[in-house]
Amino acid sequence: MREWNTGNNDGGHTPPHGQPGAMPAHERDRMVQPDAAEAHNSQEGEGAKATEGNRQRSREQSSQPVWAVDASWPGALQDGQQQDSVNQNQSAGQHQGGSPKRGGAQDDRHEKRQPVPHKLDDFRQLLEKSVGLGDSFDVVAREMTFGKRRTSLFFINGFVKDVVLTEVLKRLTYLTPEQVSSDALHAFFELYVPAVQVTAEHDFDKVVDAVLAGSTALFIEDEGTALIIDAKQFPARSPDEPTLERVVRGSRDGFVETLMVNVTLVRRRLRDPGLRYEIMKIGRRTQTDVCIAYINDIANPKLVESIKGKLENVELDGLPMADKQLEEATVKRGWNPYPLVRYSERPDVVASHLLEGNVAVFVDTTPSVMILPTTFFDLVQHAEENRQTPFIGTFLRWVRFLGILASLFLLPLWFLYVLQPELKPAALAFIGPSELGRLPLVLQFVLAELGVDLMRMASVHTPTPLATAMSLIAAILIGDVAVKTGLFINEVILYMAVAAIGMFATPSYELGLANRIVRLLLIIAVAVLHVPGFMLVSTLAFIVLVMERSYNRPYMWPLIPFDARALWSILLRVPVLHNRTRPNLLQPQQLNKMPPKK
């Protein structure tokens, strides 16, 4: 198996020996000493051509594949002609196909290319200067000699599989000087490195990037090239069920912090050859792996290119907070609290959206995946509804909708009826406190909102053995005692609890927090302006949502703009065989999911 990684990652065929090694020795001499080259007579030129012809015939008769390092190597002339244009494209930031792309600001070391040195001592000095070899204890360069060739195995301790590297070294110890005397790089790459994924790289900066990403580099003296061995083993946990998206029926696996595991979980559910995973690196220092996933014959190409373009233009020092920082860098939301991106930790949810025509963005080191574009109504749906029968799924969906509406409007409406009892219908005459507490109602609401947030944060940070004790403190000491002392009234606590349950029933955690902010604004507006305040804030919030767009898609679709069929499929959990078309919002290449009925 022969797998070449060109030095410039441009998808071409750069000869393995790097810069000047792509042409014969007499051609290099002619470039270095032009006057002497011009002094050669025609007989010497014909003799050189004859020598090259003999060399080519001897190589064709050989039983083993040999790397061509002269003009007879296939494609060497073309590469030599295209090298200048490739370098110009790379300096301008144009990414050629077939290799990981870089997004964001570039480090200076990537603009000035540093070739892999030929001598081991020079290689070690570069490692000491660039990655702190000798200073950082986890940076390892294991130097050994195989067949009288000095080598250095460069890796990050903790990122590699010891078993794989041990097998590689064990195989190399059997080499003799005769086996690696002529072309050591060819011998190591083609014959003696027993690893599944091995590529040749002669750019030192890219060697360092690959090692920092978990690979291992094998440097061979006098070759000017390093072999990149993919023997990664990241610290990772096993796929567990997501905490925020639990279901009664369904799979129990969820995304983890390792990118390769996450894309594999989706690939397991989508065995479609059209599923594409395009990877790039974002962050000048963190070099975070970001993967764009889509189905190439379903997703809108303009949507895919738009998302890729925004990601490639991200200019950040790094993404230590992973997908959330990437979202803020690509989605210009301002101070709008509503989420314009849907997050999911379930592979089945991501696979379902990919089949609809969405684009998923995986970010390494995070267990959540961004689904683009998204709408408000995408954020109020849950996987549990599709794990039940259509009738039960519709019932659960409506219960969830009522909980979300209660979390928004229950407290402001009750407060409005208390302030203006004449607005209450006769059937709701029982609403309203018999006596007020020692604090004004609006202050009780604000304190209750802050108290719920404080208890939520405390529950997150409380160790599991102490969670029960914290719940008792919140329920008895805070709730019951506050009512008995007259600081709060019973109905404020009751309706606040119902609103909090509705917030926690919201499938999207970010949407629940945004609804809480709107609810607090409604309470304050009702306290100040009563009915006009309620109408004013409600209208403004709705207008803001209508004007929002997620990757140039209307946020309130299918309500505005109105799409009756799509709205019907949101209000009701339609049976699978009746849901035959994809959403018009995404403008997919294939609108029909199934063949039309005969």
N, C-alpha and C positions, 0 to 999 in steps of 0.2 A: 504494500500500500504506500503510495507516494503522495504526500500532501505538502504543497509548497505554500509558504506565506511570504509574499513579496515584501521586500524591505519597505516599500512605500505604502503598502496596503491599498493599492489602487486597482486590484483585480487583474493585473497583467501578469507577465511571466518574467520576473527579474531573475537572471542567472544566480545560482546559489552563492557564488563567491563575492557578490556585492559589487562595489563601484567599478574599478578598472578590470576586474576579472571576467567581465562579459565579452572580452575580445582577445584575440591571440596576442602572444608576447610581442611579436614583431610589429603589430599595430600599436601597442602601448608605447613601444620604443619610438615609433614614428611620431606619436603625439608629444612625447616628452622631449625628444630631440628632433625638431623638424628639419634642421639643416642636414643632420646626418641621414635622416630618412630620405631627403631629396637626393642625396648622393648615391643611393642604391641604384644600380643599373637594372635593366630589364631582365637580365639573366638571373640575378638574385631574386627578383620578384617571381619569375616563373619557377625557380627552385623552391621558393617558399610555398607556392600554390601546390606544387607536386608533393611536397612534404605534408601539407594539410590533407591532400587527397589520400595519401597512404594512411595517415592517421585516422581519417574517417572510415576507410575500409576495414582497418583493424578493429575499430570499435563496433562496426556492424557485425563482424564475425565473432565478437566476444559473447559469451553466454550470459554474463551478468550485465544489468543496466549500469551505464556509466554516465556521470554528470558531465555535460559538455561545458567547458569553461572557455571555449574559443568561438570563432565565427561559425563553426559547424553545428553549434548547439541550436536546436530549433527555436526560432523566435528571437535569437540574440540580436540580429540586425535590426528587427523591428523595435525591440526594446531600446536599443541604443538611439534610434531615431526619435522615439517618443519620450525619452527620459526628460528632456528639457521642458516639454509641454506639461508632463506630469508634475514636475517640481513646481512649475508656475501655478498649476491648478491647486496644488496643496498649499502653497504659500498664500493663495487667495482664499483659503478655507473651503474649497470645493471638495466634497467627499466622493470618492469613487466607490463603485459598488463592490459588495462582497466582504467588507470589513466593518468592525464597529466604528460608528461615527462619533465625533466629539461634539458636544453642545456646550455653549457658554464660553466664557473667556478662556483663552489659552495661556498656558505658562510659557515663559520665554524659551525654556529648554525644548519645547515642541516646535518652535519656529526655527531654531538653529539645530539642525540635525547633527547628532553625534554618532558616528559609526562605531560599531563594536571593534575594539582594538584587536590587534593580532597577537600581542604578548600578554601572558597571564598577569604579570606584574602591573602592566598598564590597566588591565581590566580590574584588578583589585583596587588600584588607586582611584579609579572612577567610582567604584562602589563605596569606598570610604568617603568620597566627596559628596556623592549624590544621595545615598540612602543611609549613611552613618554606619557602615560596616565597622565593627569593633567598638562602637559606642552604644548602639541599640542591641540588646542581648538577643532579640528574636530574629535579627538579620544574620543569616548563616551562609557562608561560602565554603563548602567542603572541597578541598583540593586533593586530587588523586592523579595517579599516572597509570594510563592504560596503553599497553603496546608502545611504551616510550613516548607517549603523547601526554603532556600535562593538561589536565582538565580541572574545571571548577564547577561544582554543583551549587547554584545560587538559588536560595528559597527563603521564605518566611516561615520560621518555626511555628507550628500551630495551624498553618494553612494547607499542609501537604499530607498525603497518605503515606505513612512510613512503609507500609507493605509494598506499594508500587515502586517507590524509590529504592527500596532494598533489593527488589528483583532486578531493577535496571542496573544497579551497581554490581550485583552478583553476576549478571550476564557479561558486563564489561570487563570483569576481572579475568576472563578467559582469553582476552585478546592477546595476540602476539604482535611484535613489531612488523612482521611481514604483512599482516592483515590491514594495517592502517598506515603503511608507509607512503603510498602514492596519493590517495584521496581520502583523508580521514573523515571529512565531513560526510561524504557519500557513504562511507562504511558505517559510521555511527547512525546516520539517518535511515538508510535503507535496510541495514542488516542487523545491527547490534543493540538497538534501543527498543526493548520489548514493551512498548506502551501503545495505547489505542490512538491517542491524538498527539501527534508530534508535528511541529512546524518549524521552519527555519527562519530566522530573523537576523538581519545585519544592522538594524537601527538600535543603538544602545538605549535610547529613551523608551522605545517600545518594549524592549526587553525588561526594563525596570517596571513599566506599567503592567506588563503581563505578570510579573512576579508579585507585585503588590496586589494584584487581583486574585492571587492564589496559585498561579502556575509555578513551575520550576524551570530554571534556565540552566542548560548544560553548555558551558563554554569550553571550546577546544582550541588550544594554542595553535597559532599560525594559520588559522582559517578565517578570522574576521567575521565569524557568524556564530550565533548561539542557537541551540535547539530548545524550543519552548515545549516542555512536557506538561500536558494537562493532567495533573495529579492533585486536584483540589479536594480539600475536606474541611468545610467550614463548620464552626460551632453552630449547631442547629438543634431545635427541638422537633419532636414528632408532630405531624399534623393532628391537631385536636379540634373539636367543635368550637366555632367562634362564640364568644360570650354574648355579643350583641345580636346575633342572628341564629338563635337556637330554634330548632323545630322539633315537633313531637315525632313525626315520621320523616325519614330522609337520611342523607349521608351525614356522618359525624366528622368528616375531615374538613379542615380549614387551612387557609394559607398560613405560612410561617415566614420567618425573616430571611429565608434563602431564596433568591430569585429562581434558580434552576428547579427547585422543588415546586414552586408556585406555577411556573409555566408547564411543568409536567402534569400537575393535577388537572389543569385545563385541557391539555393535549389528550389526557386519558379519556375525557368526556367528548372531545371533538376530534375524531379520527378523520377529519376532513383534510385532504391534501391541499386545499386552498387556505388553510389556516397559516398565517404568516406571523413570525416573530422577528421584528427588526430591533436591533439593539444599538444603543449609543451611550456615550459617557457624558455626564453633565457634572459640572463643578470643577473649578480649576485645581483645587487641592484634593477634594474627596474622590474625584473620578468615579462617581456613583453610576452603576449600571442601571440604565432605564430601557425598558423593553416596550415596544408598541405592538399590540396584538390586534389583528383584524382578519376577516375572511375576504380574500381578494376578489372573489366574484360576487360578493354581497355588499360589502361596505362601499360607500360612495368614495371614489378616488379623490375628489376635491376635499372631502372631510378629512381623509387620511393625510393628504399633503398639508392641509392647514394645521393639523395637530402636530405633525412632524416639524413643520416650519417654526411653530411657536416654541417647541422644545429645543430645537437647535439654536434658537436665538437667546436662550436663557444665559444670562451672564451673572454667575454667582461664584463665591469662593468655594462653596460646597453645599451639600444637602445632608447635614447630620440629622435633621428631622424628616428626611425622606420625602414622602409624597405630599405632605402638607405644605412644605416649603416650595415644592415644585408646582403645586396648584396656585399658590399666591404669585409665583413668578410668571405663570402663563395666563391665568384668569384675572383680568383687571377688574376686581369687584369693588374697589373703594371701601366704604364703610358699610356696605350692605351685609346684614348678618345672615341672609339666606344662602344656603349652599348651592353653588352652580355646578358641582361635581358630585356624583354619587360614589360613595365608598362601599366596598363589599369585601368580606373576608371568606366568602363561600365560593368554591370553584364552580358549583352548578349554576349559581346566579350569574357569574361572569360568562360562562358558556352560553347561557340563555340569551344574554344581551348581545354577544357576538353573533349569534344566529339571527338576531333581529337587525343587525347592521351597525351596531355600536362599535366603538373603538375602546379597547382597554389599555391602560398604561400601568405596567408593573415597575415598581421601584425596589431595588435591592435594599435589604435590611428593614423592610416593613411588611407586616402581614396583611395589609389592606391594598386593594387594587382600585384605581380610579376608572370609572365608566363614563365615557364621553360620547355625545353630549347627554345632558339629563334634563328632566323637567320636574316641576313641582309634584306632579302626579306619579312620577317614577319613584319619588322619595317616600310615598305613603303606601307602597306595596311591599309585601313580605313573601318569602318563599313558602311559609306555612300554608298560605292560601292555595298554592298550586299542589300541595301534598294531600289535600282533601278533595272530596267530591265537589263538583261545581256548585251545588246548592250550599254545602257547608262552607266552601271557600268564599262564596258571595256573602254569606251571613257573617263570617269572621271579618271580611273586608269592611262591611258596613259597621260592625261594632268598632273596628279600628278607626273608621272615619268619624264616628260619633265621639270617640275618645279624643281625637285630635281637635274637633270642633269645641268640645268641652274645655280642653286645655287652653283654648284661645278666648272663648267668649263667655264661659260660665261665670267667672268671677266679675268681669265688668258688667254683665247684665244684672246679676244679683245686686251689685253695688248701685246700679242705676235705679232699680226698683226700690231700694231702701231710701235713696235720696228723693225719689219722686214716686211715692206710693200710688198716685193717681194713674200711673201707667200700667199698673198690674192688672191683668185680667182677673175676673172673678174666681176662676179656678185656681189661681195662684195667690189667693188672699193670705194663705198661711206663711208666705215668704216674708222674711224680715225678722229682725231680732226683737224680742220683747223688751230688752233693756240693753243699752250700749255699754261698752267697757270703759275703762278709765282713759284709754287712748283713742284718738280719732280713728274712724274706720280706715281711711286711706293710709294712715301710719301703720295700722295693724296689717293691712295687706302688704305693704312694703317690707315690714319686718318678717312677715311669714314667708315672702318670696326669698328674702336673704337667708332665712333660717333653713328653708328647703335646700337651697344651693349649698349652704354650709354643711348640712347633714350629708348631702350627696358626695361632696368632696371628702368628708370625713370617712364615709363608708369605703371610698376608693383607697384611701391611705391607711385604713385600719387593718391590722393583721387579721387573718381569718379566725383564729381562736378568740379574738376580742370582738368580733362583729356582733355577736348576740348581745354582749354587754352594752355595746354602743347603741343598738336598737332599743334596748330597754331604757337607756338614758334619754334617747330622743322621744320615745313614746310617752313615758311616765313623767320624768322630771320636767321636760320642756312642755309637752302638750297639755297634760292633765293639770300640772301645777300652774301653768300660765293662765288657764281658764279659771281655775279656782281662785286665783288671786285677783282676777278681774282685768288683767292686761289684755286678754283676748276674749272674744265671745265664741260660743260653740259653733255657730254657723260659719264663721270665718275659717276656723280649723277644718270643718267638714268640707266646704267647697274648695279650700286650698288643697286638701288631700285628693279630692276628685280631679282637680286640674293637674296635680302632680302625677297621678296615675295615667291620665291621658297623655301627658308628656312622655312618660316612660313607655307607653304603648306605641309611640311613634317609631316606625322602623328605622328611620334615619336619626341618629343621635344629634347630628348638626341641625337638622330641621326642628327637633324638639327644643333645642336651646334657642333658636331663632324665634320660635313661637312664644317662648317665655318672655323675650324682650318685647315683642309686640303686645303681649298681654299686660305687661307692666306699664307700657305707654298708654294703653286703653284705660287702665285703672286711674292713672294720673289725669288723663283727659276728661274722664267722667267726673272726677272730683272737682275739676276746675270749671268745665263748661257743660256738664251733664249730657243731655242728648246731642247737642251739636258737637261736643267733643268726641263722643263715641262715633258719630257718623264721620267726622273729619278724619280721625286717625284710621278708621277702617277703610275709608276711601283712599287715603294716601298710601296705605300699605298695599292695597290691591293694585293701585296704579304703578307703584314701584315694581311689583311682581310682574305685571303685564309688560312693562318696558324692559325687563331684564332679558338677556339672551345668553344662552350657554353655547359657545362656539357657533354663534350666528344662528342659533335655533331658538324660537320663542319659548320662554320659560313656562308659560301658562297653557301651552298646547296640551290637549285638544280643546280646551275651553275657549281660549282666544289665541290664535284664530280657531274658529269652531270647526270641529271634525266629528260628526255624529257617530260614525262607526267606531272611531278610536275612543270617544268618550263612553260609548256603550261598553266596550271591552274593559274599561277602567272601572265603571260602576258595577259591572257584573263579572264574575270569574267565568269567562266563556269556556265551554268544553274545548278540548284540544282539537278535535276534528272540525269544529266550527271556526276556529281561529286560523284562517287560511292565508292571511296577508300580513305583511310586515308594515310597521308604522310608516305613514307617508312623511312624517317629520324628517326621517333620516335619509329620504330619497335613495333607497337602496337600488342596486343594479337589478336585483331580482325581487319584484314586489310580492309574488306569490310564493308561499311556503310549500304548497302542495299542487299537484296538477289540478286543473279545474274539473269540477264535477261533470260527468257525462250525462 
